Amino acid sequence: MINDAVSARAIIEMDPFAEETLQNPGAFDRAALAAGPVLYLPQYDLWALARHDLVKSAFVDWRRFSSASGTGLTNIRKAAVWRRPSVILENDPPDHGRYRKIMASVLTGASLEPIRAQFAETADALAARLVAQGEFDAAKDYAEIFPFIVVPTMLGLPEEHREAMLTYSELNFNAMGPDNFLQKQSRAKAAPIIDVVVEHCRRERLSDDGLGAQIYAACAQAGIDDDDAAVLVRTFFSASMDTTMNGIGFTIQSLAECPDQWAMVREDPSLAKAAFDESLRHRSPSPYIGRTTACDVEIEGVTIPAESKVLLLVGAANRDPIRFHDPDRFDLRRNSGGHVAFGVGIHACIGQMVAKLEAEMALEALARHAVTIEPAGEPRYQMNNWLRGLSSLPVRAKAA
């Protein structure tokens, strides 16, 4: 017998992982926000929440919306997965707190201060060279290249295997979604390098002066073994690369499309922080995160059964007109506080300080060297089940 509360769910037929949706993600977000408070995607037996208040509440309510069964579509407690689960992202208290404390002890203002200088120097040289060309691809040549240079160095990863780390990270995000053509392509591409990546995140392969070595040292002091430390290093790499690359690319896209906003950043480069924050709300690079209900959960008269996968629609929540006025407009003057791009509660992104630092240095450098920046062609979306980003962003810049 179907419970009346369960039957009150809003059915969403649009496939968020179909190629046409990935090319036009805003259409799915708008449909989800318009459909109702509690959504159901029958093709995946998947529940979803889109409204900002409901997404935020689910983030905070880790007891009912668990991360320990995986944050993708697969219930990792019931099905085999291609990698060892993350000890911090796919974990709940009390164990989660041990690992989060390790990362918090490493990612401090003091540890990031010398990294700031390295980020700034690299970004300045890269921005100066590209702007001098007049036209360049801001996604491929800047938003992607800058983190690719600085993040592995920051962690102390071997230079010769950094490309393999990106391939590993791409599979990590595609595998969060369904077993579609994107995941199959990523699995085939990553098959030869998975063991290489695992090997090169071990302590003996890392430099002594990187954050990776600090993670191992903090784990040892806390009585946590090297296998768990290696998982933390791999998790931190994935979290610091793809989403940050995409976030920087989206920010440059919005600034290029809005000359008045670029002029503001150009006049006051400290607004780079606000630009990145507003861009995370406006075009969220991580549009989804999964949870699993630990019990029956009732939301506004609809019951989500226990052991159900629930997709928190971060991208839609950040454009909820109930929470953000005129949400489709990119506006540096807006108070973007309250967006959920980094999550909320105990599972809020532990590496967000690094992401913000990367973006701040990249955008400030571009503002120093480019008087104007404008689109020079059509941007193209990348194809990834679990991320949104640009594979190409042609821009034209006038050098200062």
C-alpha positions as CSV (number, residue, x, y, z in Angstrom):
1,M,0.0,0.0,0.0
2,I,1.4,3.4,-1.0
3,N,1.5,5.9,1.8
4,D,-0.3,9.1,0.9
5,A,2.6,11.2,2.1
6,V,5.0,9.3,-0.1
7,S,2.7,9.6,-3.1
8,A,2.7,13.4,-2.7
9,R,6.2,13.6,-4.0
10,A,6.9,15.7,-7.1
11,I,8.1,13.5,-10.0
12,I,11.0,14.8,-12.1
13,E,11.3,13.2,-15.4
14,M,14.3,15.3,-16.6
15,D,17.5,13.4,-16.3
16,P,20.2,15.6,-14.5
17,F,23.0,13.4,-16.0
18,A,21.8,13.4,-19.6
19,E,24.1,15.1,-22.1
20,E,21.5,17.7,-23.0
21,T,21.0,18.6,-19.3
22,L,24.8,18.8,-18.7
23,Q,25.0,21.3,-21.6
24,N,22.2,23.4,-20.1
25,P,22.2,22.8,-16.4
26,G,20.1,25.8,-15.5
27,A,17.0,24.2,-17.0
28,F,17.2,21.3,-14.5
29,D,17.7,23.6,-11.6
30,R,14.7,25.7,-12.6
31,A,12.5,22.7,-13.1
32,A,13.5,21.3,-9.7
33,L,12.7,24.5,-7.9
34,A,9.4,24.8,-9.6
35,A,8.3,21.2,-9.0
36,G,7.7,21.1,-5.2
37,P,9.5,20.7,-1.9
38,V,10.3,17.0,-2.2
39,L,11.3,15.5,-5.5
40,Y,11.6,12.0,-6.9
41,L,13.6,10.9,-10.0
42,P,12.1,7.5,-10.9
43,Q,14.8,6.6,-13.4
44,Y,17.3,6.4,-10.5
45,D,15.0,5.7,-7.6
46,L,16.4,8.9,-6.2
47,W,14.9,11.6,-4.0
48,A,16.0,15.2,-4.2
49,L,15.6,18.5,-2.4
50,A,16.1,21.8,-4.2
51,R,14.8,24.6,-2.0
52,H,17.6,26.5,-0.1
53,D,16.0,26.0,3.3
54,L,15.5,22.3,2.8
55,V,19.0,21.7,1.4
56,K,20.6,23.6,4.3
57,S,18.6,21.7,6.9
58,A,19.6,18.4,5.4
59,F,23.3,19.4,5.4
60,V,23.0,20.2,9.1
61,D,20.9,17.1,10.0
62,W,23.7,14.4,9.6
63,R,21.9,12.0,11.9
64,R,19.0,11.6,9.5
65,F,20.8,12.4,6.3
66,S,23.9,10.3,6.6
67,S,27.1,10.6,4.6
68,A,28.5,7.2,5.6
69,S,26.6,5.4,2.9
70,G,28.4,7.5,0.3
71,T,27.8,11.0,-1.1
72,G,27.1,9.8,-4.7
73,L,24.3,7.7,-6.1
74,T,25.8,4.4,-4.9
75,N,25.1,3.1,-1.4
76,I,28.7,2.2,-0.6
77,R,27.6,0.0,2.4
78,K,25.7,-2.3,0.0
79,A,27.7,-2.2,-3.2
80,A,31.4,-2.5,-4.1
81,V,33.0,0.7,-5.2
82,W,36.2,1.4,-7.2
83,R,38.1,3.1,-4.5
84,R,38.3,3.1,-0.7
85,P,35.7,5.5,0.7
86,S,36.9,8.8,2.0
87,V,37.5,8.8,5.8
88,I,36.3,12.4,6.1
89,L,33.6,13.0,3.3
90,E,32.0,9.6,3.5
91,N,31.9,9.2,7.3
92,D,29.8,10.3,10.2
93,P,30.5,11.1,13.9
94,P,32.2,10.0,15.9
95,D,34.9,8.8,13.5
96,H,34.4,11.7,11.1
97,G,35.5,14.2,13.8
98,R,38.9,12.5,14.2
99,Y,39.8,13.0,10.6
100,R,38.3,16.4,10.3
101,K,40.4,17.5,13.3
102,I,43.6,16.3,11.5
103,M,42.8,18.4,8.4
104,A,41.9,21.4,10.5
105,S,45.2,21.2,12.3
106,V,47.1,21.2,9.0
107,L,45.0,23.8,7.2
108,T,45.6,26.8,9.4
109,G,46.3,30.5,8.6
110,A,49.9,30.0,9.6
111,S,50.4,27.0,7.3
112,L,48.7,28.8,4.3
113,E,50.6,32.1,4.7
114,P,53.8,30.9,2.9
115,I,51.6,29.2,0.3
116,R,49.9,32.5,-0.4
117,A,53.2,34.0,-1.7
118,Q,53.8,31.0,-4.0
119,F,50.2,31.2,-5.3
120,A,50.5,35.0,-5.9
121,E,53.8,34.7,-7.8
122,T,52.6,31.9,-10.0
123,A,49.3,33.6,-10.8
124,D,51.0,36.9,-11.6
125,A,53.5,35.3,-14.1
126,L,50.7,33.3,-15.8
127,A,48.3,36.2,-16.0
128,A,50.9,38.6,-17.4
129,R,51.9,36.1,-20.2
130,L,48.3,35.4,-21.2
131,V,47.0,38.9,-21.1
132,A,50.0,40.0,-23.3
133,Q,48.7,37.6,-26.0
134,G,45.5,39.6,-26.2
135,E,43.3,36.5,-26.6
136,F,43.4,33.2,-24.7
137,D,41.2,30.4,-23.4
138,A,40.5,31.4,-19.8
139,A,39.3,27.9,-18.9
140,K,42.1,25.8,-20.4
141,D,45.0,28.2,-20.2
142,Y,44.3,29.9,-16.8
143,A,41.6,28.4,-14.6
144,E,42.8,24.9,-15.2
145,I,46.6,25.4,-15.4
146,F,47.0,27.6,-12.3
147,P,45.7,25.0,-9.8
148,F,47.4,22.3,-11.7
149,I,50.7,24.0,-11.0
150,V,50.2,25.1,-7.4
151,V,48.1,22.4,-5.7
152,P,50.4,19.4,-6.3
153,T,53.4,21.5,-5.2
154,M,51.5,22.6,-2.1
155,L,50.8,18.9,-1.3
156,G,54.3,17.8,-2.2
157,L,53.2,15.3,-4.9
158,P,55.7,14.0,-7.5
159,E,55.7,16.2,-10.6
160,E,55.8,13.4,-13.1
161,H,52.5,11.9,-11.9
162,R,50.3,15.0,-11.6
163,E,48.5,14.3,-14.8
164,A,47.5,10.9,-13.5
165,M,46.1,12.6,-10.4
166,L,43.8,14.7,-12.5
167,T,42.6,11.5,-14.3
168,Y,42.0,9.9,-11.0
169,S,40.0,13.0,-9.8
170,E,37.9,13.0,-13.0
171,L,36.9,9.4,-12.3
172,N,36.2,10.2,-8.7
173,F,33.5,12.7,-9.7
174,N,32.0,10.9,-12.7
175,A,31.7,7.7,-10.5
176,M,29.5,9.7,-8.1
177,G,26.8,9.7,-10.7
178,P,25.1,6.9,-12.7
179,D,27.0,4.2,-14.6
180,N,26.5,6.0,-17.9
181,F,28.8,6.7,-20.8
182,L,30.7,9.4,-18.9
183,Q,31.6,7.0,-16.0
184,K,32.5,4.2,-18.4
185,Q,34.9,6.6,-20.3
186,S,36.5,7.7,-17.0
187,R,36.9,4.2,-15.8
188,A,38.6,3.1,-19.0
189,K,40.9,6.2,-19.0
190,A,41.8,5.8,-15.3
191,A,42.3,2.0,-15.2
192,P,46.1,2.1,-16.0
193,I,46.9,4.8,-13.4
194,I,44.8,4.0,-10.3
195,D,47.5,2.0,-8.6
196,V,50.1,4.6,-9.6
197,V,48.1,7.4,-7.9
198,V,47.7,5.3,-4.7
199,E,51.4,4.6,-4.7
200,H,52.4,8.2,-5.2
201,C,50.3,9.5,-2.3
202,R,52.3,7.4,0.1
203,R,54.5,9.3,2.6
204,E,57.8,8.2,1.0
205,R,56.8,9.6,-2.3
206,L,55.9,13.1,-1.0
207,S,58.3,15.9,-0.4
208,D,59.1,16.8,3.2
209,D,57.9,20.4,2.9
210,G,54.4,20.0,1.6
211,L,51.0,19.7,3.3
212,G,50.9,16.0,2.4
213,A,53.8,15.4,4.8
214,Q,52.1,17.5,7.4
215,I,48.9,15.3,7.0
216,Y,51.0,12.2,7.6
217,A,52.7,13.7,10.7
218,A,49.4,14.8,12.2
219,C,47.9,11.4,11.6
220,A,50.8,9.6,13.2
221,Q,50.5,11.9,16.3
222,A,46.8,11.1,16.5
223,G,47.4,7.3,16.2
224,I,45.9,7.1,12.7
225,D,47.7,4.8,10.3
226,D,49.4,5.6,7.0
227,D,46.6,4.0,4.9
228,D,44.1,6.5,6.3
229,A,46.6,9.4,5.8
230,A,47.0,8.4,2.2
231,V,43.2,8.6,1.7
232,L,43.2,12.1,3.2
233,V,45.9,13.2,0.8
234,R,43.9,11.9,-2.2
235,T,40.7,13.4,-1.0
236,F,42.3,16.7,-0.4
237,F,43.8,16.7,-3.9
238,S,40.5,16.0,-5.6
239,A,38.7,18.6,-3.5
240,S,41.3,21.2,-4.3
241,M,41.5,20.8,-8.1
242,D,38.4,20.2,-10.2
243,T,35.9,22.2,-8.3
244,T,38.3,25.1,-7.8
245,M,39.3,25.1,-11.5
246,N,35.6,25.3,-12.4
247,G,34.8,28.0,-9.9
248,I,37.6,30.2,-11.2
249,G,36.5,29.6,-14.8
250,F,32.9,30.5,-14.0
251,T,34.0,33.7,-12.1
252,I,36.0,34.9,-15.1
253,Q,33.1,34.1,-17.4
254,S,30.7,36.2,-15.3
255,L,33.2,39.1,-15.0
256,A,33.8,39.0,-18.8
257,E,30.1,39.1,-19.4
258,C,29.6,42.0,-17.0
259,P,32.0,44.8,-17.8
260,D,30.8,47.0,-14.9
261,Q,31.6,44.1,-12.5
262,W,35.0,43.7,-14.0
263,A,35.7,47.4,-13.6
264,M,34.9,47.1,-9.9
265,V,37.4,44.3,-9.4
266,R,39.9,46.2,-11.5
267,E,39.5,49.3,-9.4
268,D,39.6,47.3,-6.1
269,P,41.3,43.9,-6.5
270,S,40.3,42.9,-3.0
271,L,36.8,42.4,-4.5
272,A,38.2,39.2,-6.0
273,K,36.9,37.4,-2.8
274,A,33.4,38.7,-3.3
275,A,33.5,37.8,-7.0
276,F,34.4,34.2,-6.3
277,D,31.8,33.9,-3.6
278,E,29.1,35.3,-5.8
279,S,30.2,33.1,-8.6
280,L,29.9,30.0,-6.4
281,R,26.4,30.9,-5.7
282,H,25.6,32.0,-9.3
283,R,27.2,29.0,-11.1
284,S,27.9,26.3,-8.5
285,P,30.7,24.0,-9.7
286,S,29.5,21.2,-7.4
287,P,25.8,21.2,-8.1
288,Y,24.9,18.0,-6.2
289,I,25.8,16.1,-3.1
290,G,24.2,12.8,-2.0
291,R,23.0,11.7,1.4
292,T,21.2,8.5,2.6
293,T,18.3,8.6,5.0
294,A,19.0,6.8,8.3
295,C,15.2,6.6,9.1
296,D,11.9,7.6,7.5
297,V,12.1,11.4,7.1
298,E,8.9,13.5,6.7
299,I,9.3,16.8,4.9
300,E,6.2,19.0,4.4
301,G,3.8,16.1,4.3
302,V,6.1,13.8,2.2
303,T,7.8,10.8,3.7
304,I,11.2,9.8,2.3
305,P,11.7,6.1,3.4
306,A,14.7,5.0,5.4
307,E,17.7,3.9,3.3
308,S,16.8,6.2,0.4
309,K,19.3,8.1,-1.6
310,V,18.6,11.9,-1.5
311,L,20.3,14.3,-3.8
312,L,20.8,17.8,-2.3
313,L,20.6,20.1,-5.3
314,V,23.2,22.7,-4.3
315,G,23.1,24.5,-7.7
316,A,19.3,24.9,-7.5
317,A,19.4,26.0,-3.8
318,N,21.9,28.7,-4.6
319,R,19.4,30.2,-7.1
320,D,16.3,29.9,-5.0
321,P,14.4,33.2,-5.4
322,I,13.0,32.8,-1.9
323,R,16.5,33.1,-0.5
324,F,18.3,35.3,-3.1
325,H,16.7,38.2,-4.8
326,D,17.0,38.2,-8.6
327,P,19.1,34.9,-8.3
328,D,20.0,34.6,-12.0
329,R,21.9,37.9,-11.9
330,F,25.7,38.0,-11.1
331,D,26.1,40.9,-8.7
332,L,29.2,41.7,-6.7
333,R,27.2,44.1,-4.5
334,R,25.0,41.2,-3.3
335,N,25.6,39.6,0.1
336,S,26.2,36.1,-1.0
337,G,26.5,34.8,2.5
338,G,24.4,31.8,3.1
339,H,25.0,30.1,-0.2
340,V,25.6,26.3,0.2
341,A,28.3,25.8,-2.4
342,F,30.7,24.6,0.3
343,G,28.1,22.7,2.3
344,V,27.0,23.5,5.8
345,G,27.5,21.9,9.2
346,I,30.0,19.2,10.1
347,H,30.6,18.2,6.5
348,A,31.2,21.8,5.2
349,C,34.2,21.8,2.9
350,I,37.3,21.6,5.1
351,G,39.5,22.8,2.2
352,Q,37.5,25.9,1.4
353,M,40.3,28.2,2.7
354,V,42.6,26.8,0.0
355,A,40.0,27.1,-2.7
356,K,39.3,30.7,-1.8
357,L,43.1,31.5,-1.7
358,E,43.6,30.0,-5.1
359,A,40.7,32.0,-6.6
360,E,41.7,35.2,-4.9
361,M,45.3,35.1,-6.2
362,A,44.2,34.1,-9.7
363,L,41.6,36.8,-10.0
364,E,43.7,39.5,-8.4
365,A,46.5,38.8,-10.8
366,L,44.2,38.9,-13.8
367,A,42.8,42.3,-12.6
368,R,46.3,43.7,-12.3
369,H,47.2,42.9,-15.8
370,A,44.0,43.2,-17.8
371,V,42.2,46.6,-18.1
372,T,39.3,44.9,-19.8
373,I,38.3,41.4,-20.4
374,E,35.5,40.3,-22.7
375,P,34.1,37.1,-24.4
376,A,35.9,36.2,-27.6
377,G,33.7,33.2,-28.5
378,E,31.2,30.8,-27.2
379,P,32.0,29.0,-23.9
380,R,31.6,25.2,-23.8
381,Y,30.6,23.1,-20.8
382,Q,32.6,20.2,-19.8
383,M,30.9,16.8,-19.5
384,N,31.0,15.4,-16.0
385,N,28.3,13.7,-14.0
386,W,29.0,15.4,-10.7
387,L,30.6,18.7,-11.6
388,R,29.8,21.8,-13.7
389,G,32.6,23.7,-15.4
390,L,33.8,25.0,-18.7
391,S,36.0,23.1,-21.1
392,S,36.6,26.3,-23.1
393,L,36.2,30.0,-22.4
394,P,37.7,32.2,-25.1
395,V,38.3,35.8,-23.9
396,R,39.9,38.9,-25.2
397,A,41.9,41.1,-22.8
398,K,43.5,44.5,-23.1
399,A,46.8,44.7,-21.2
400,A,47.3,47.4,-18.5
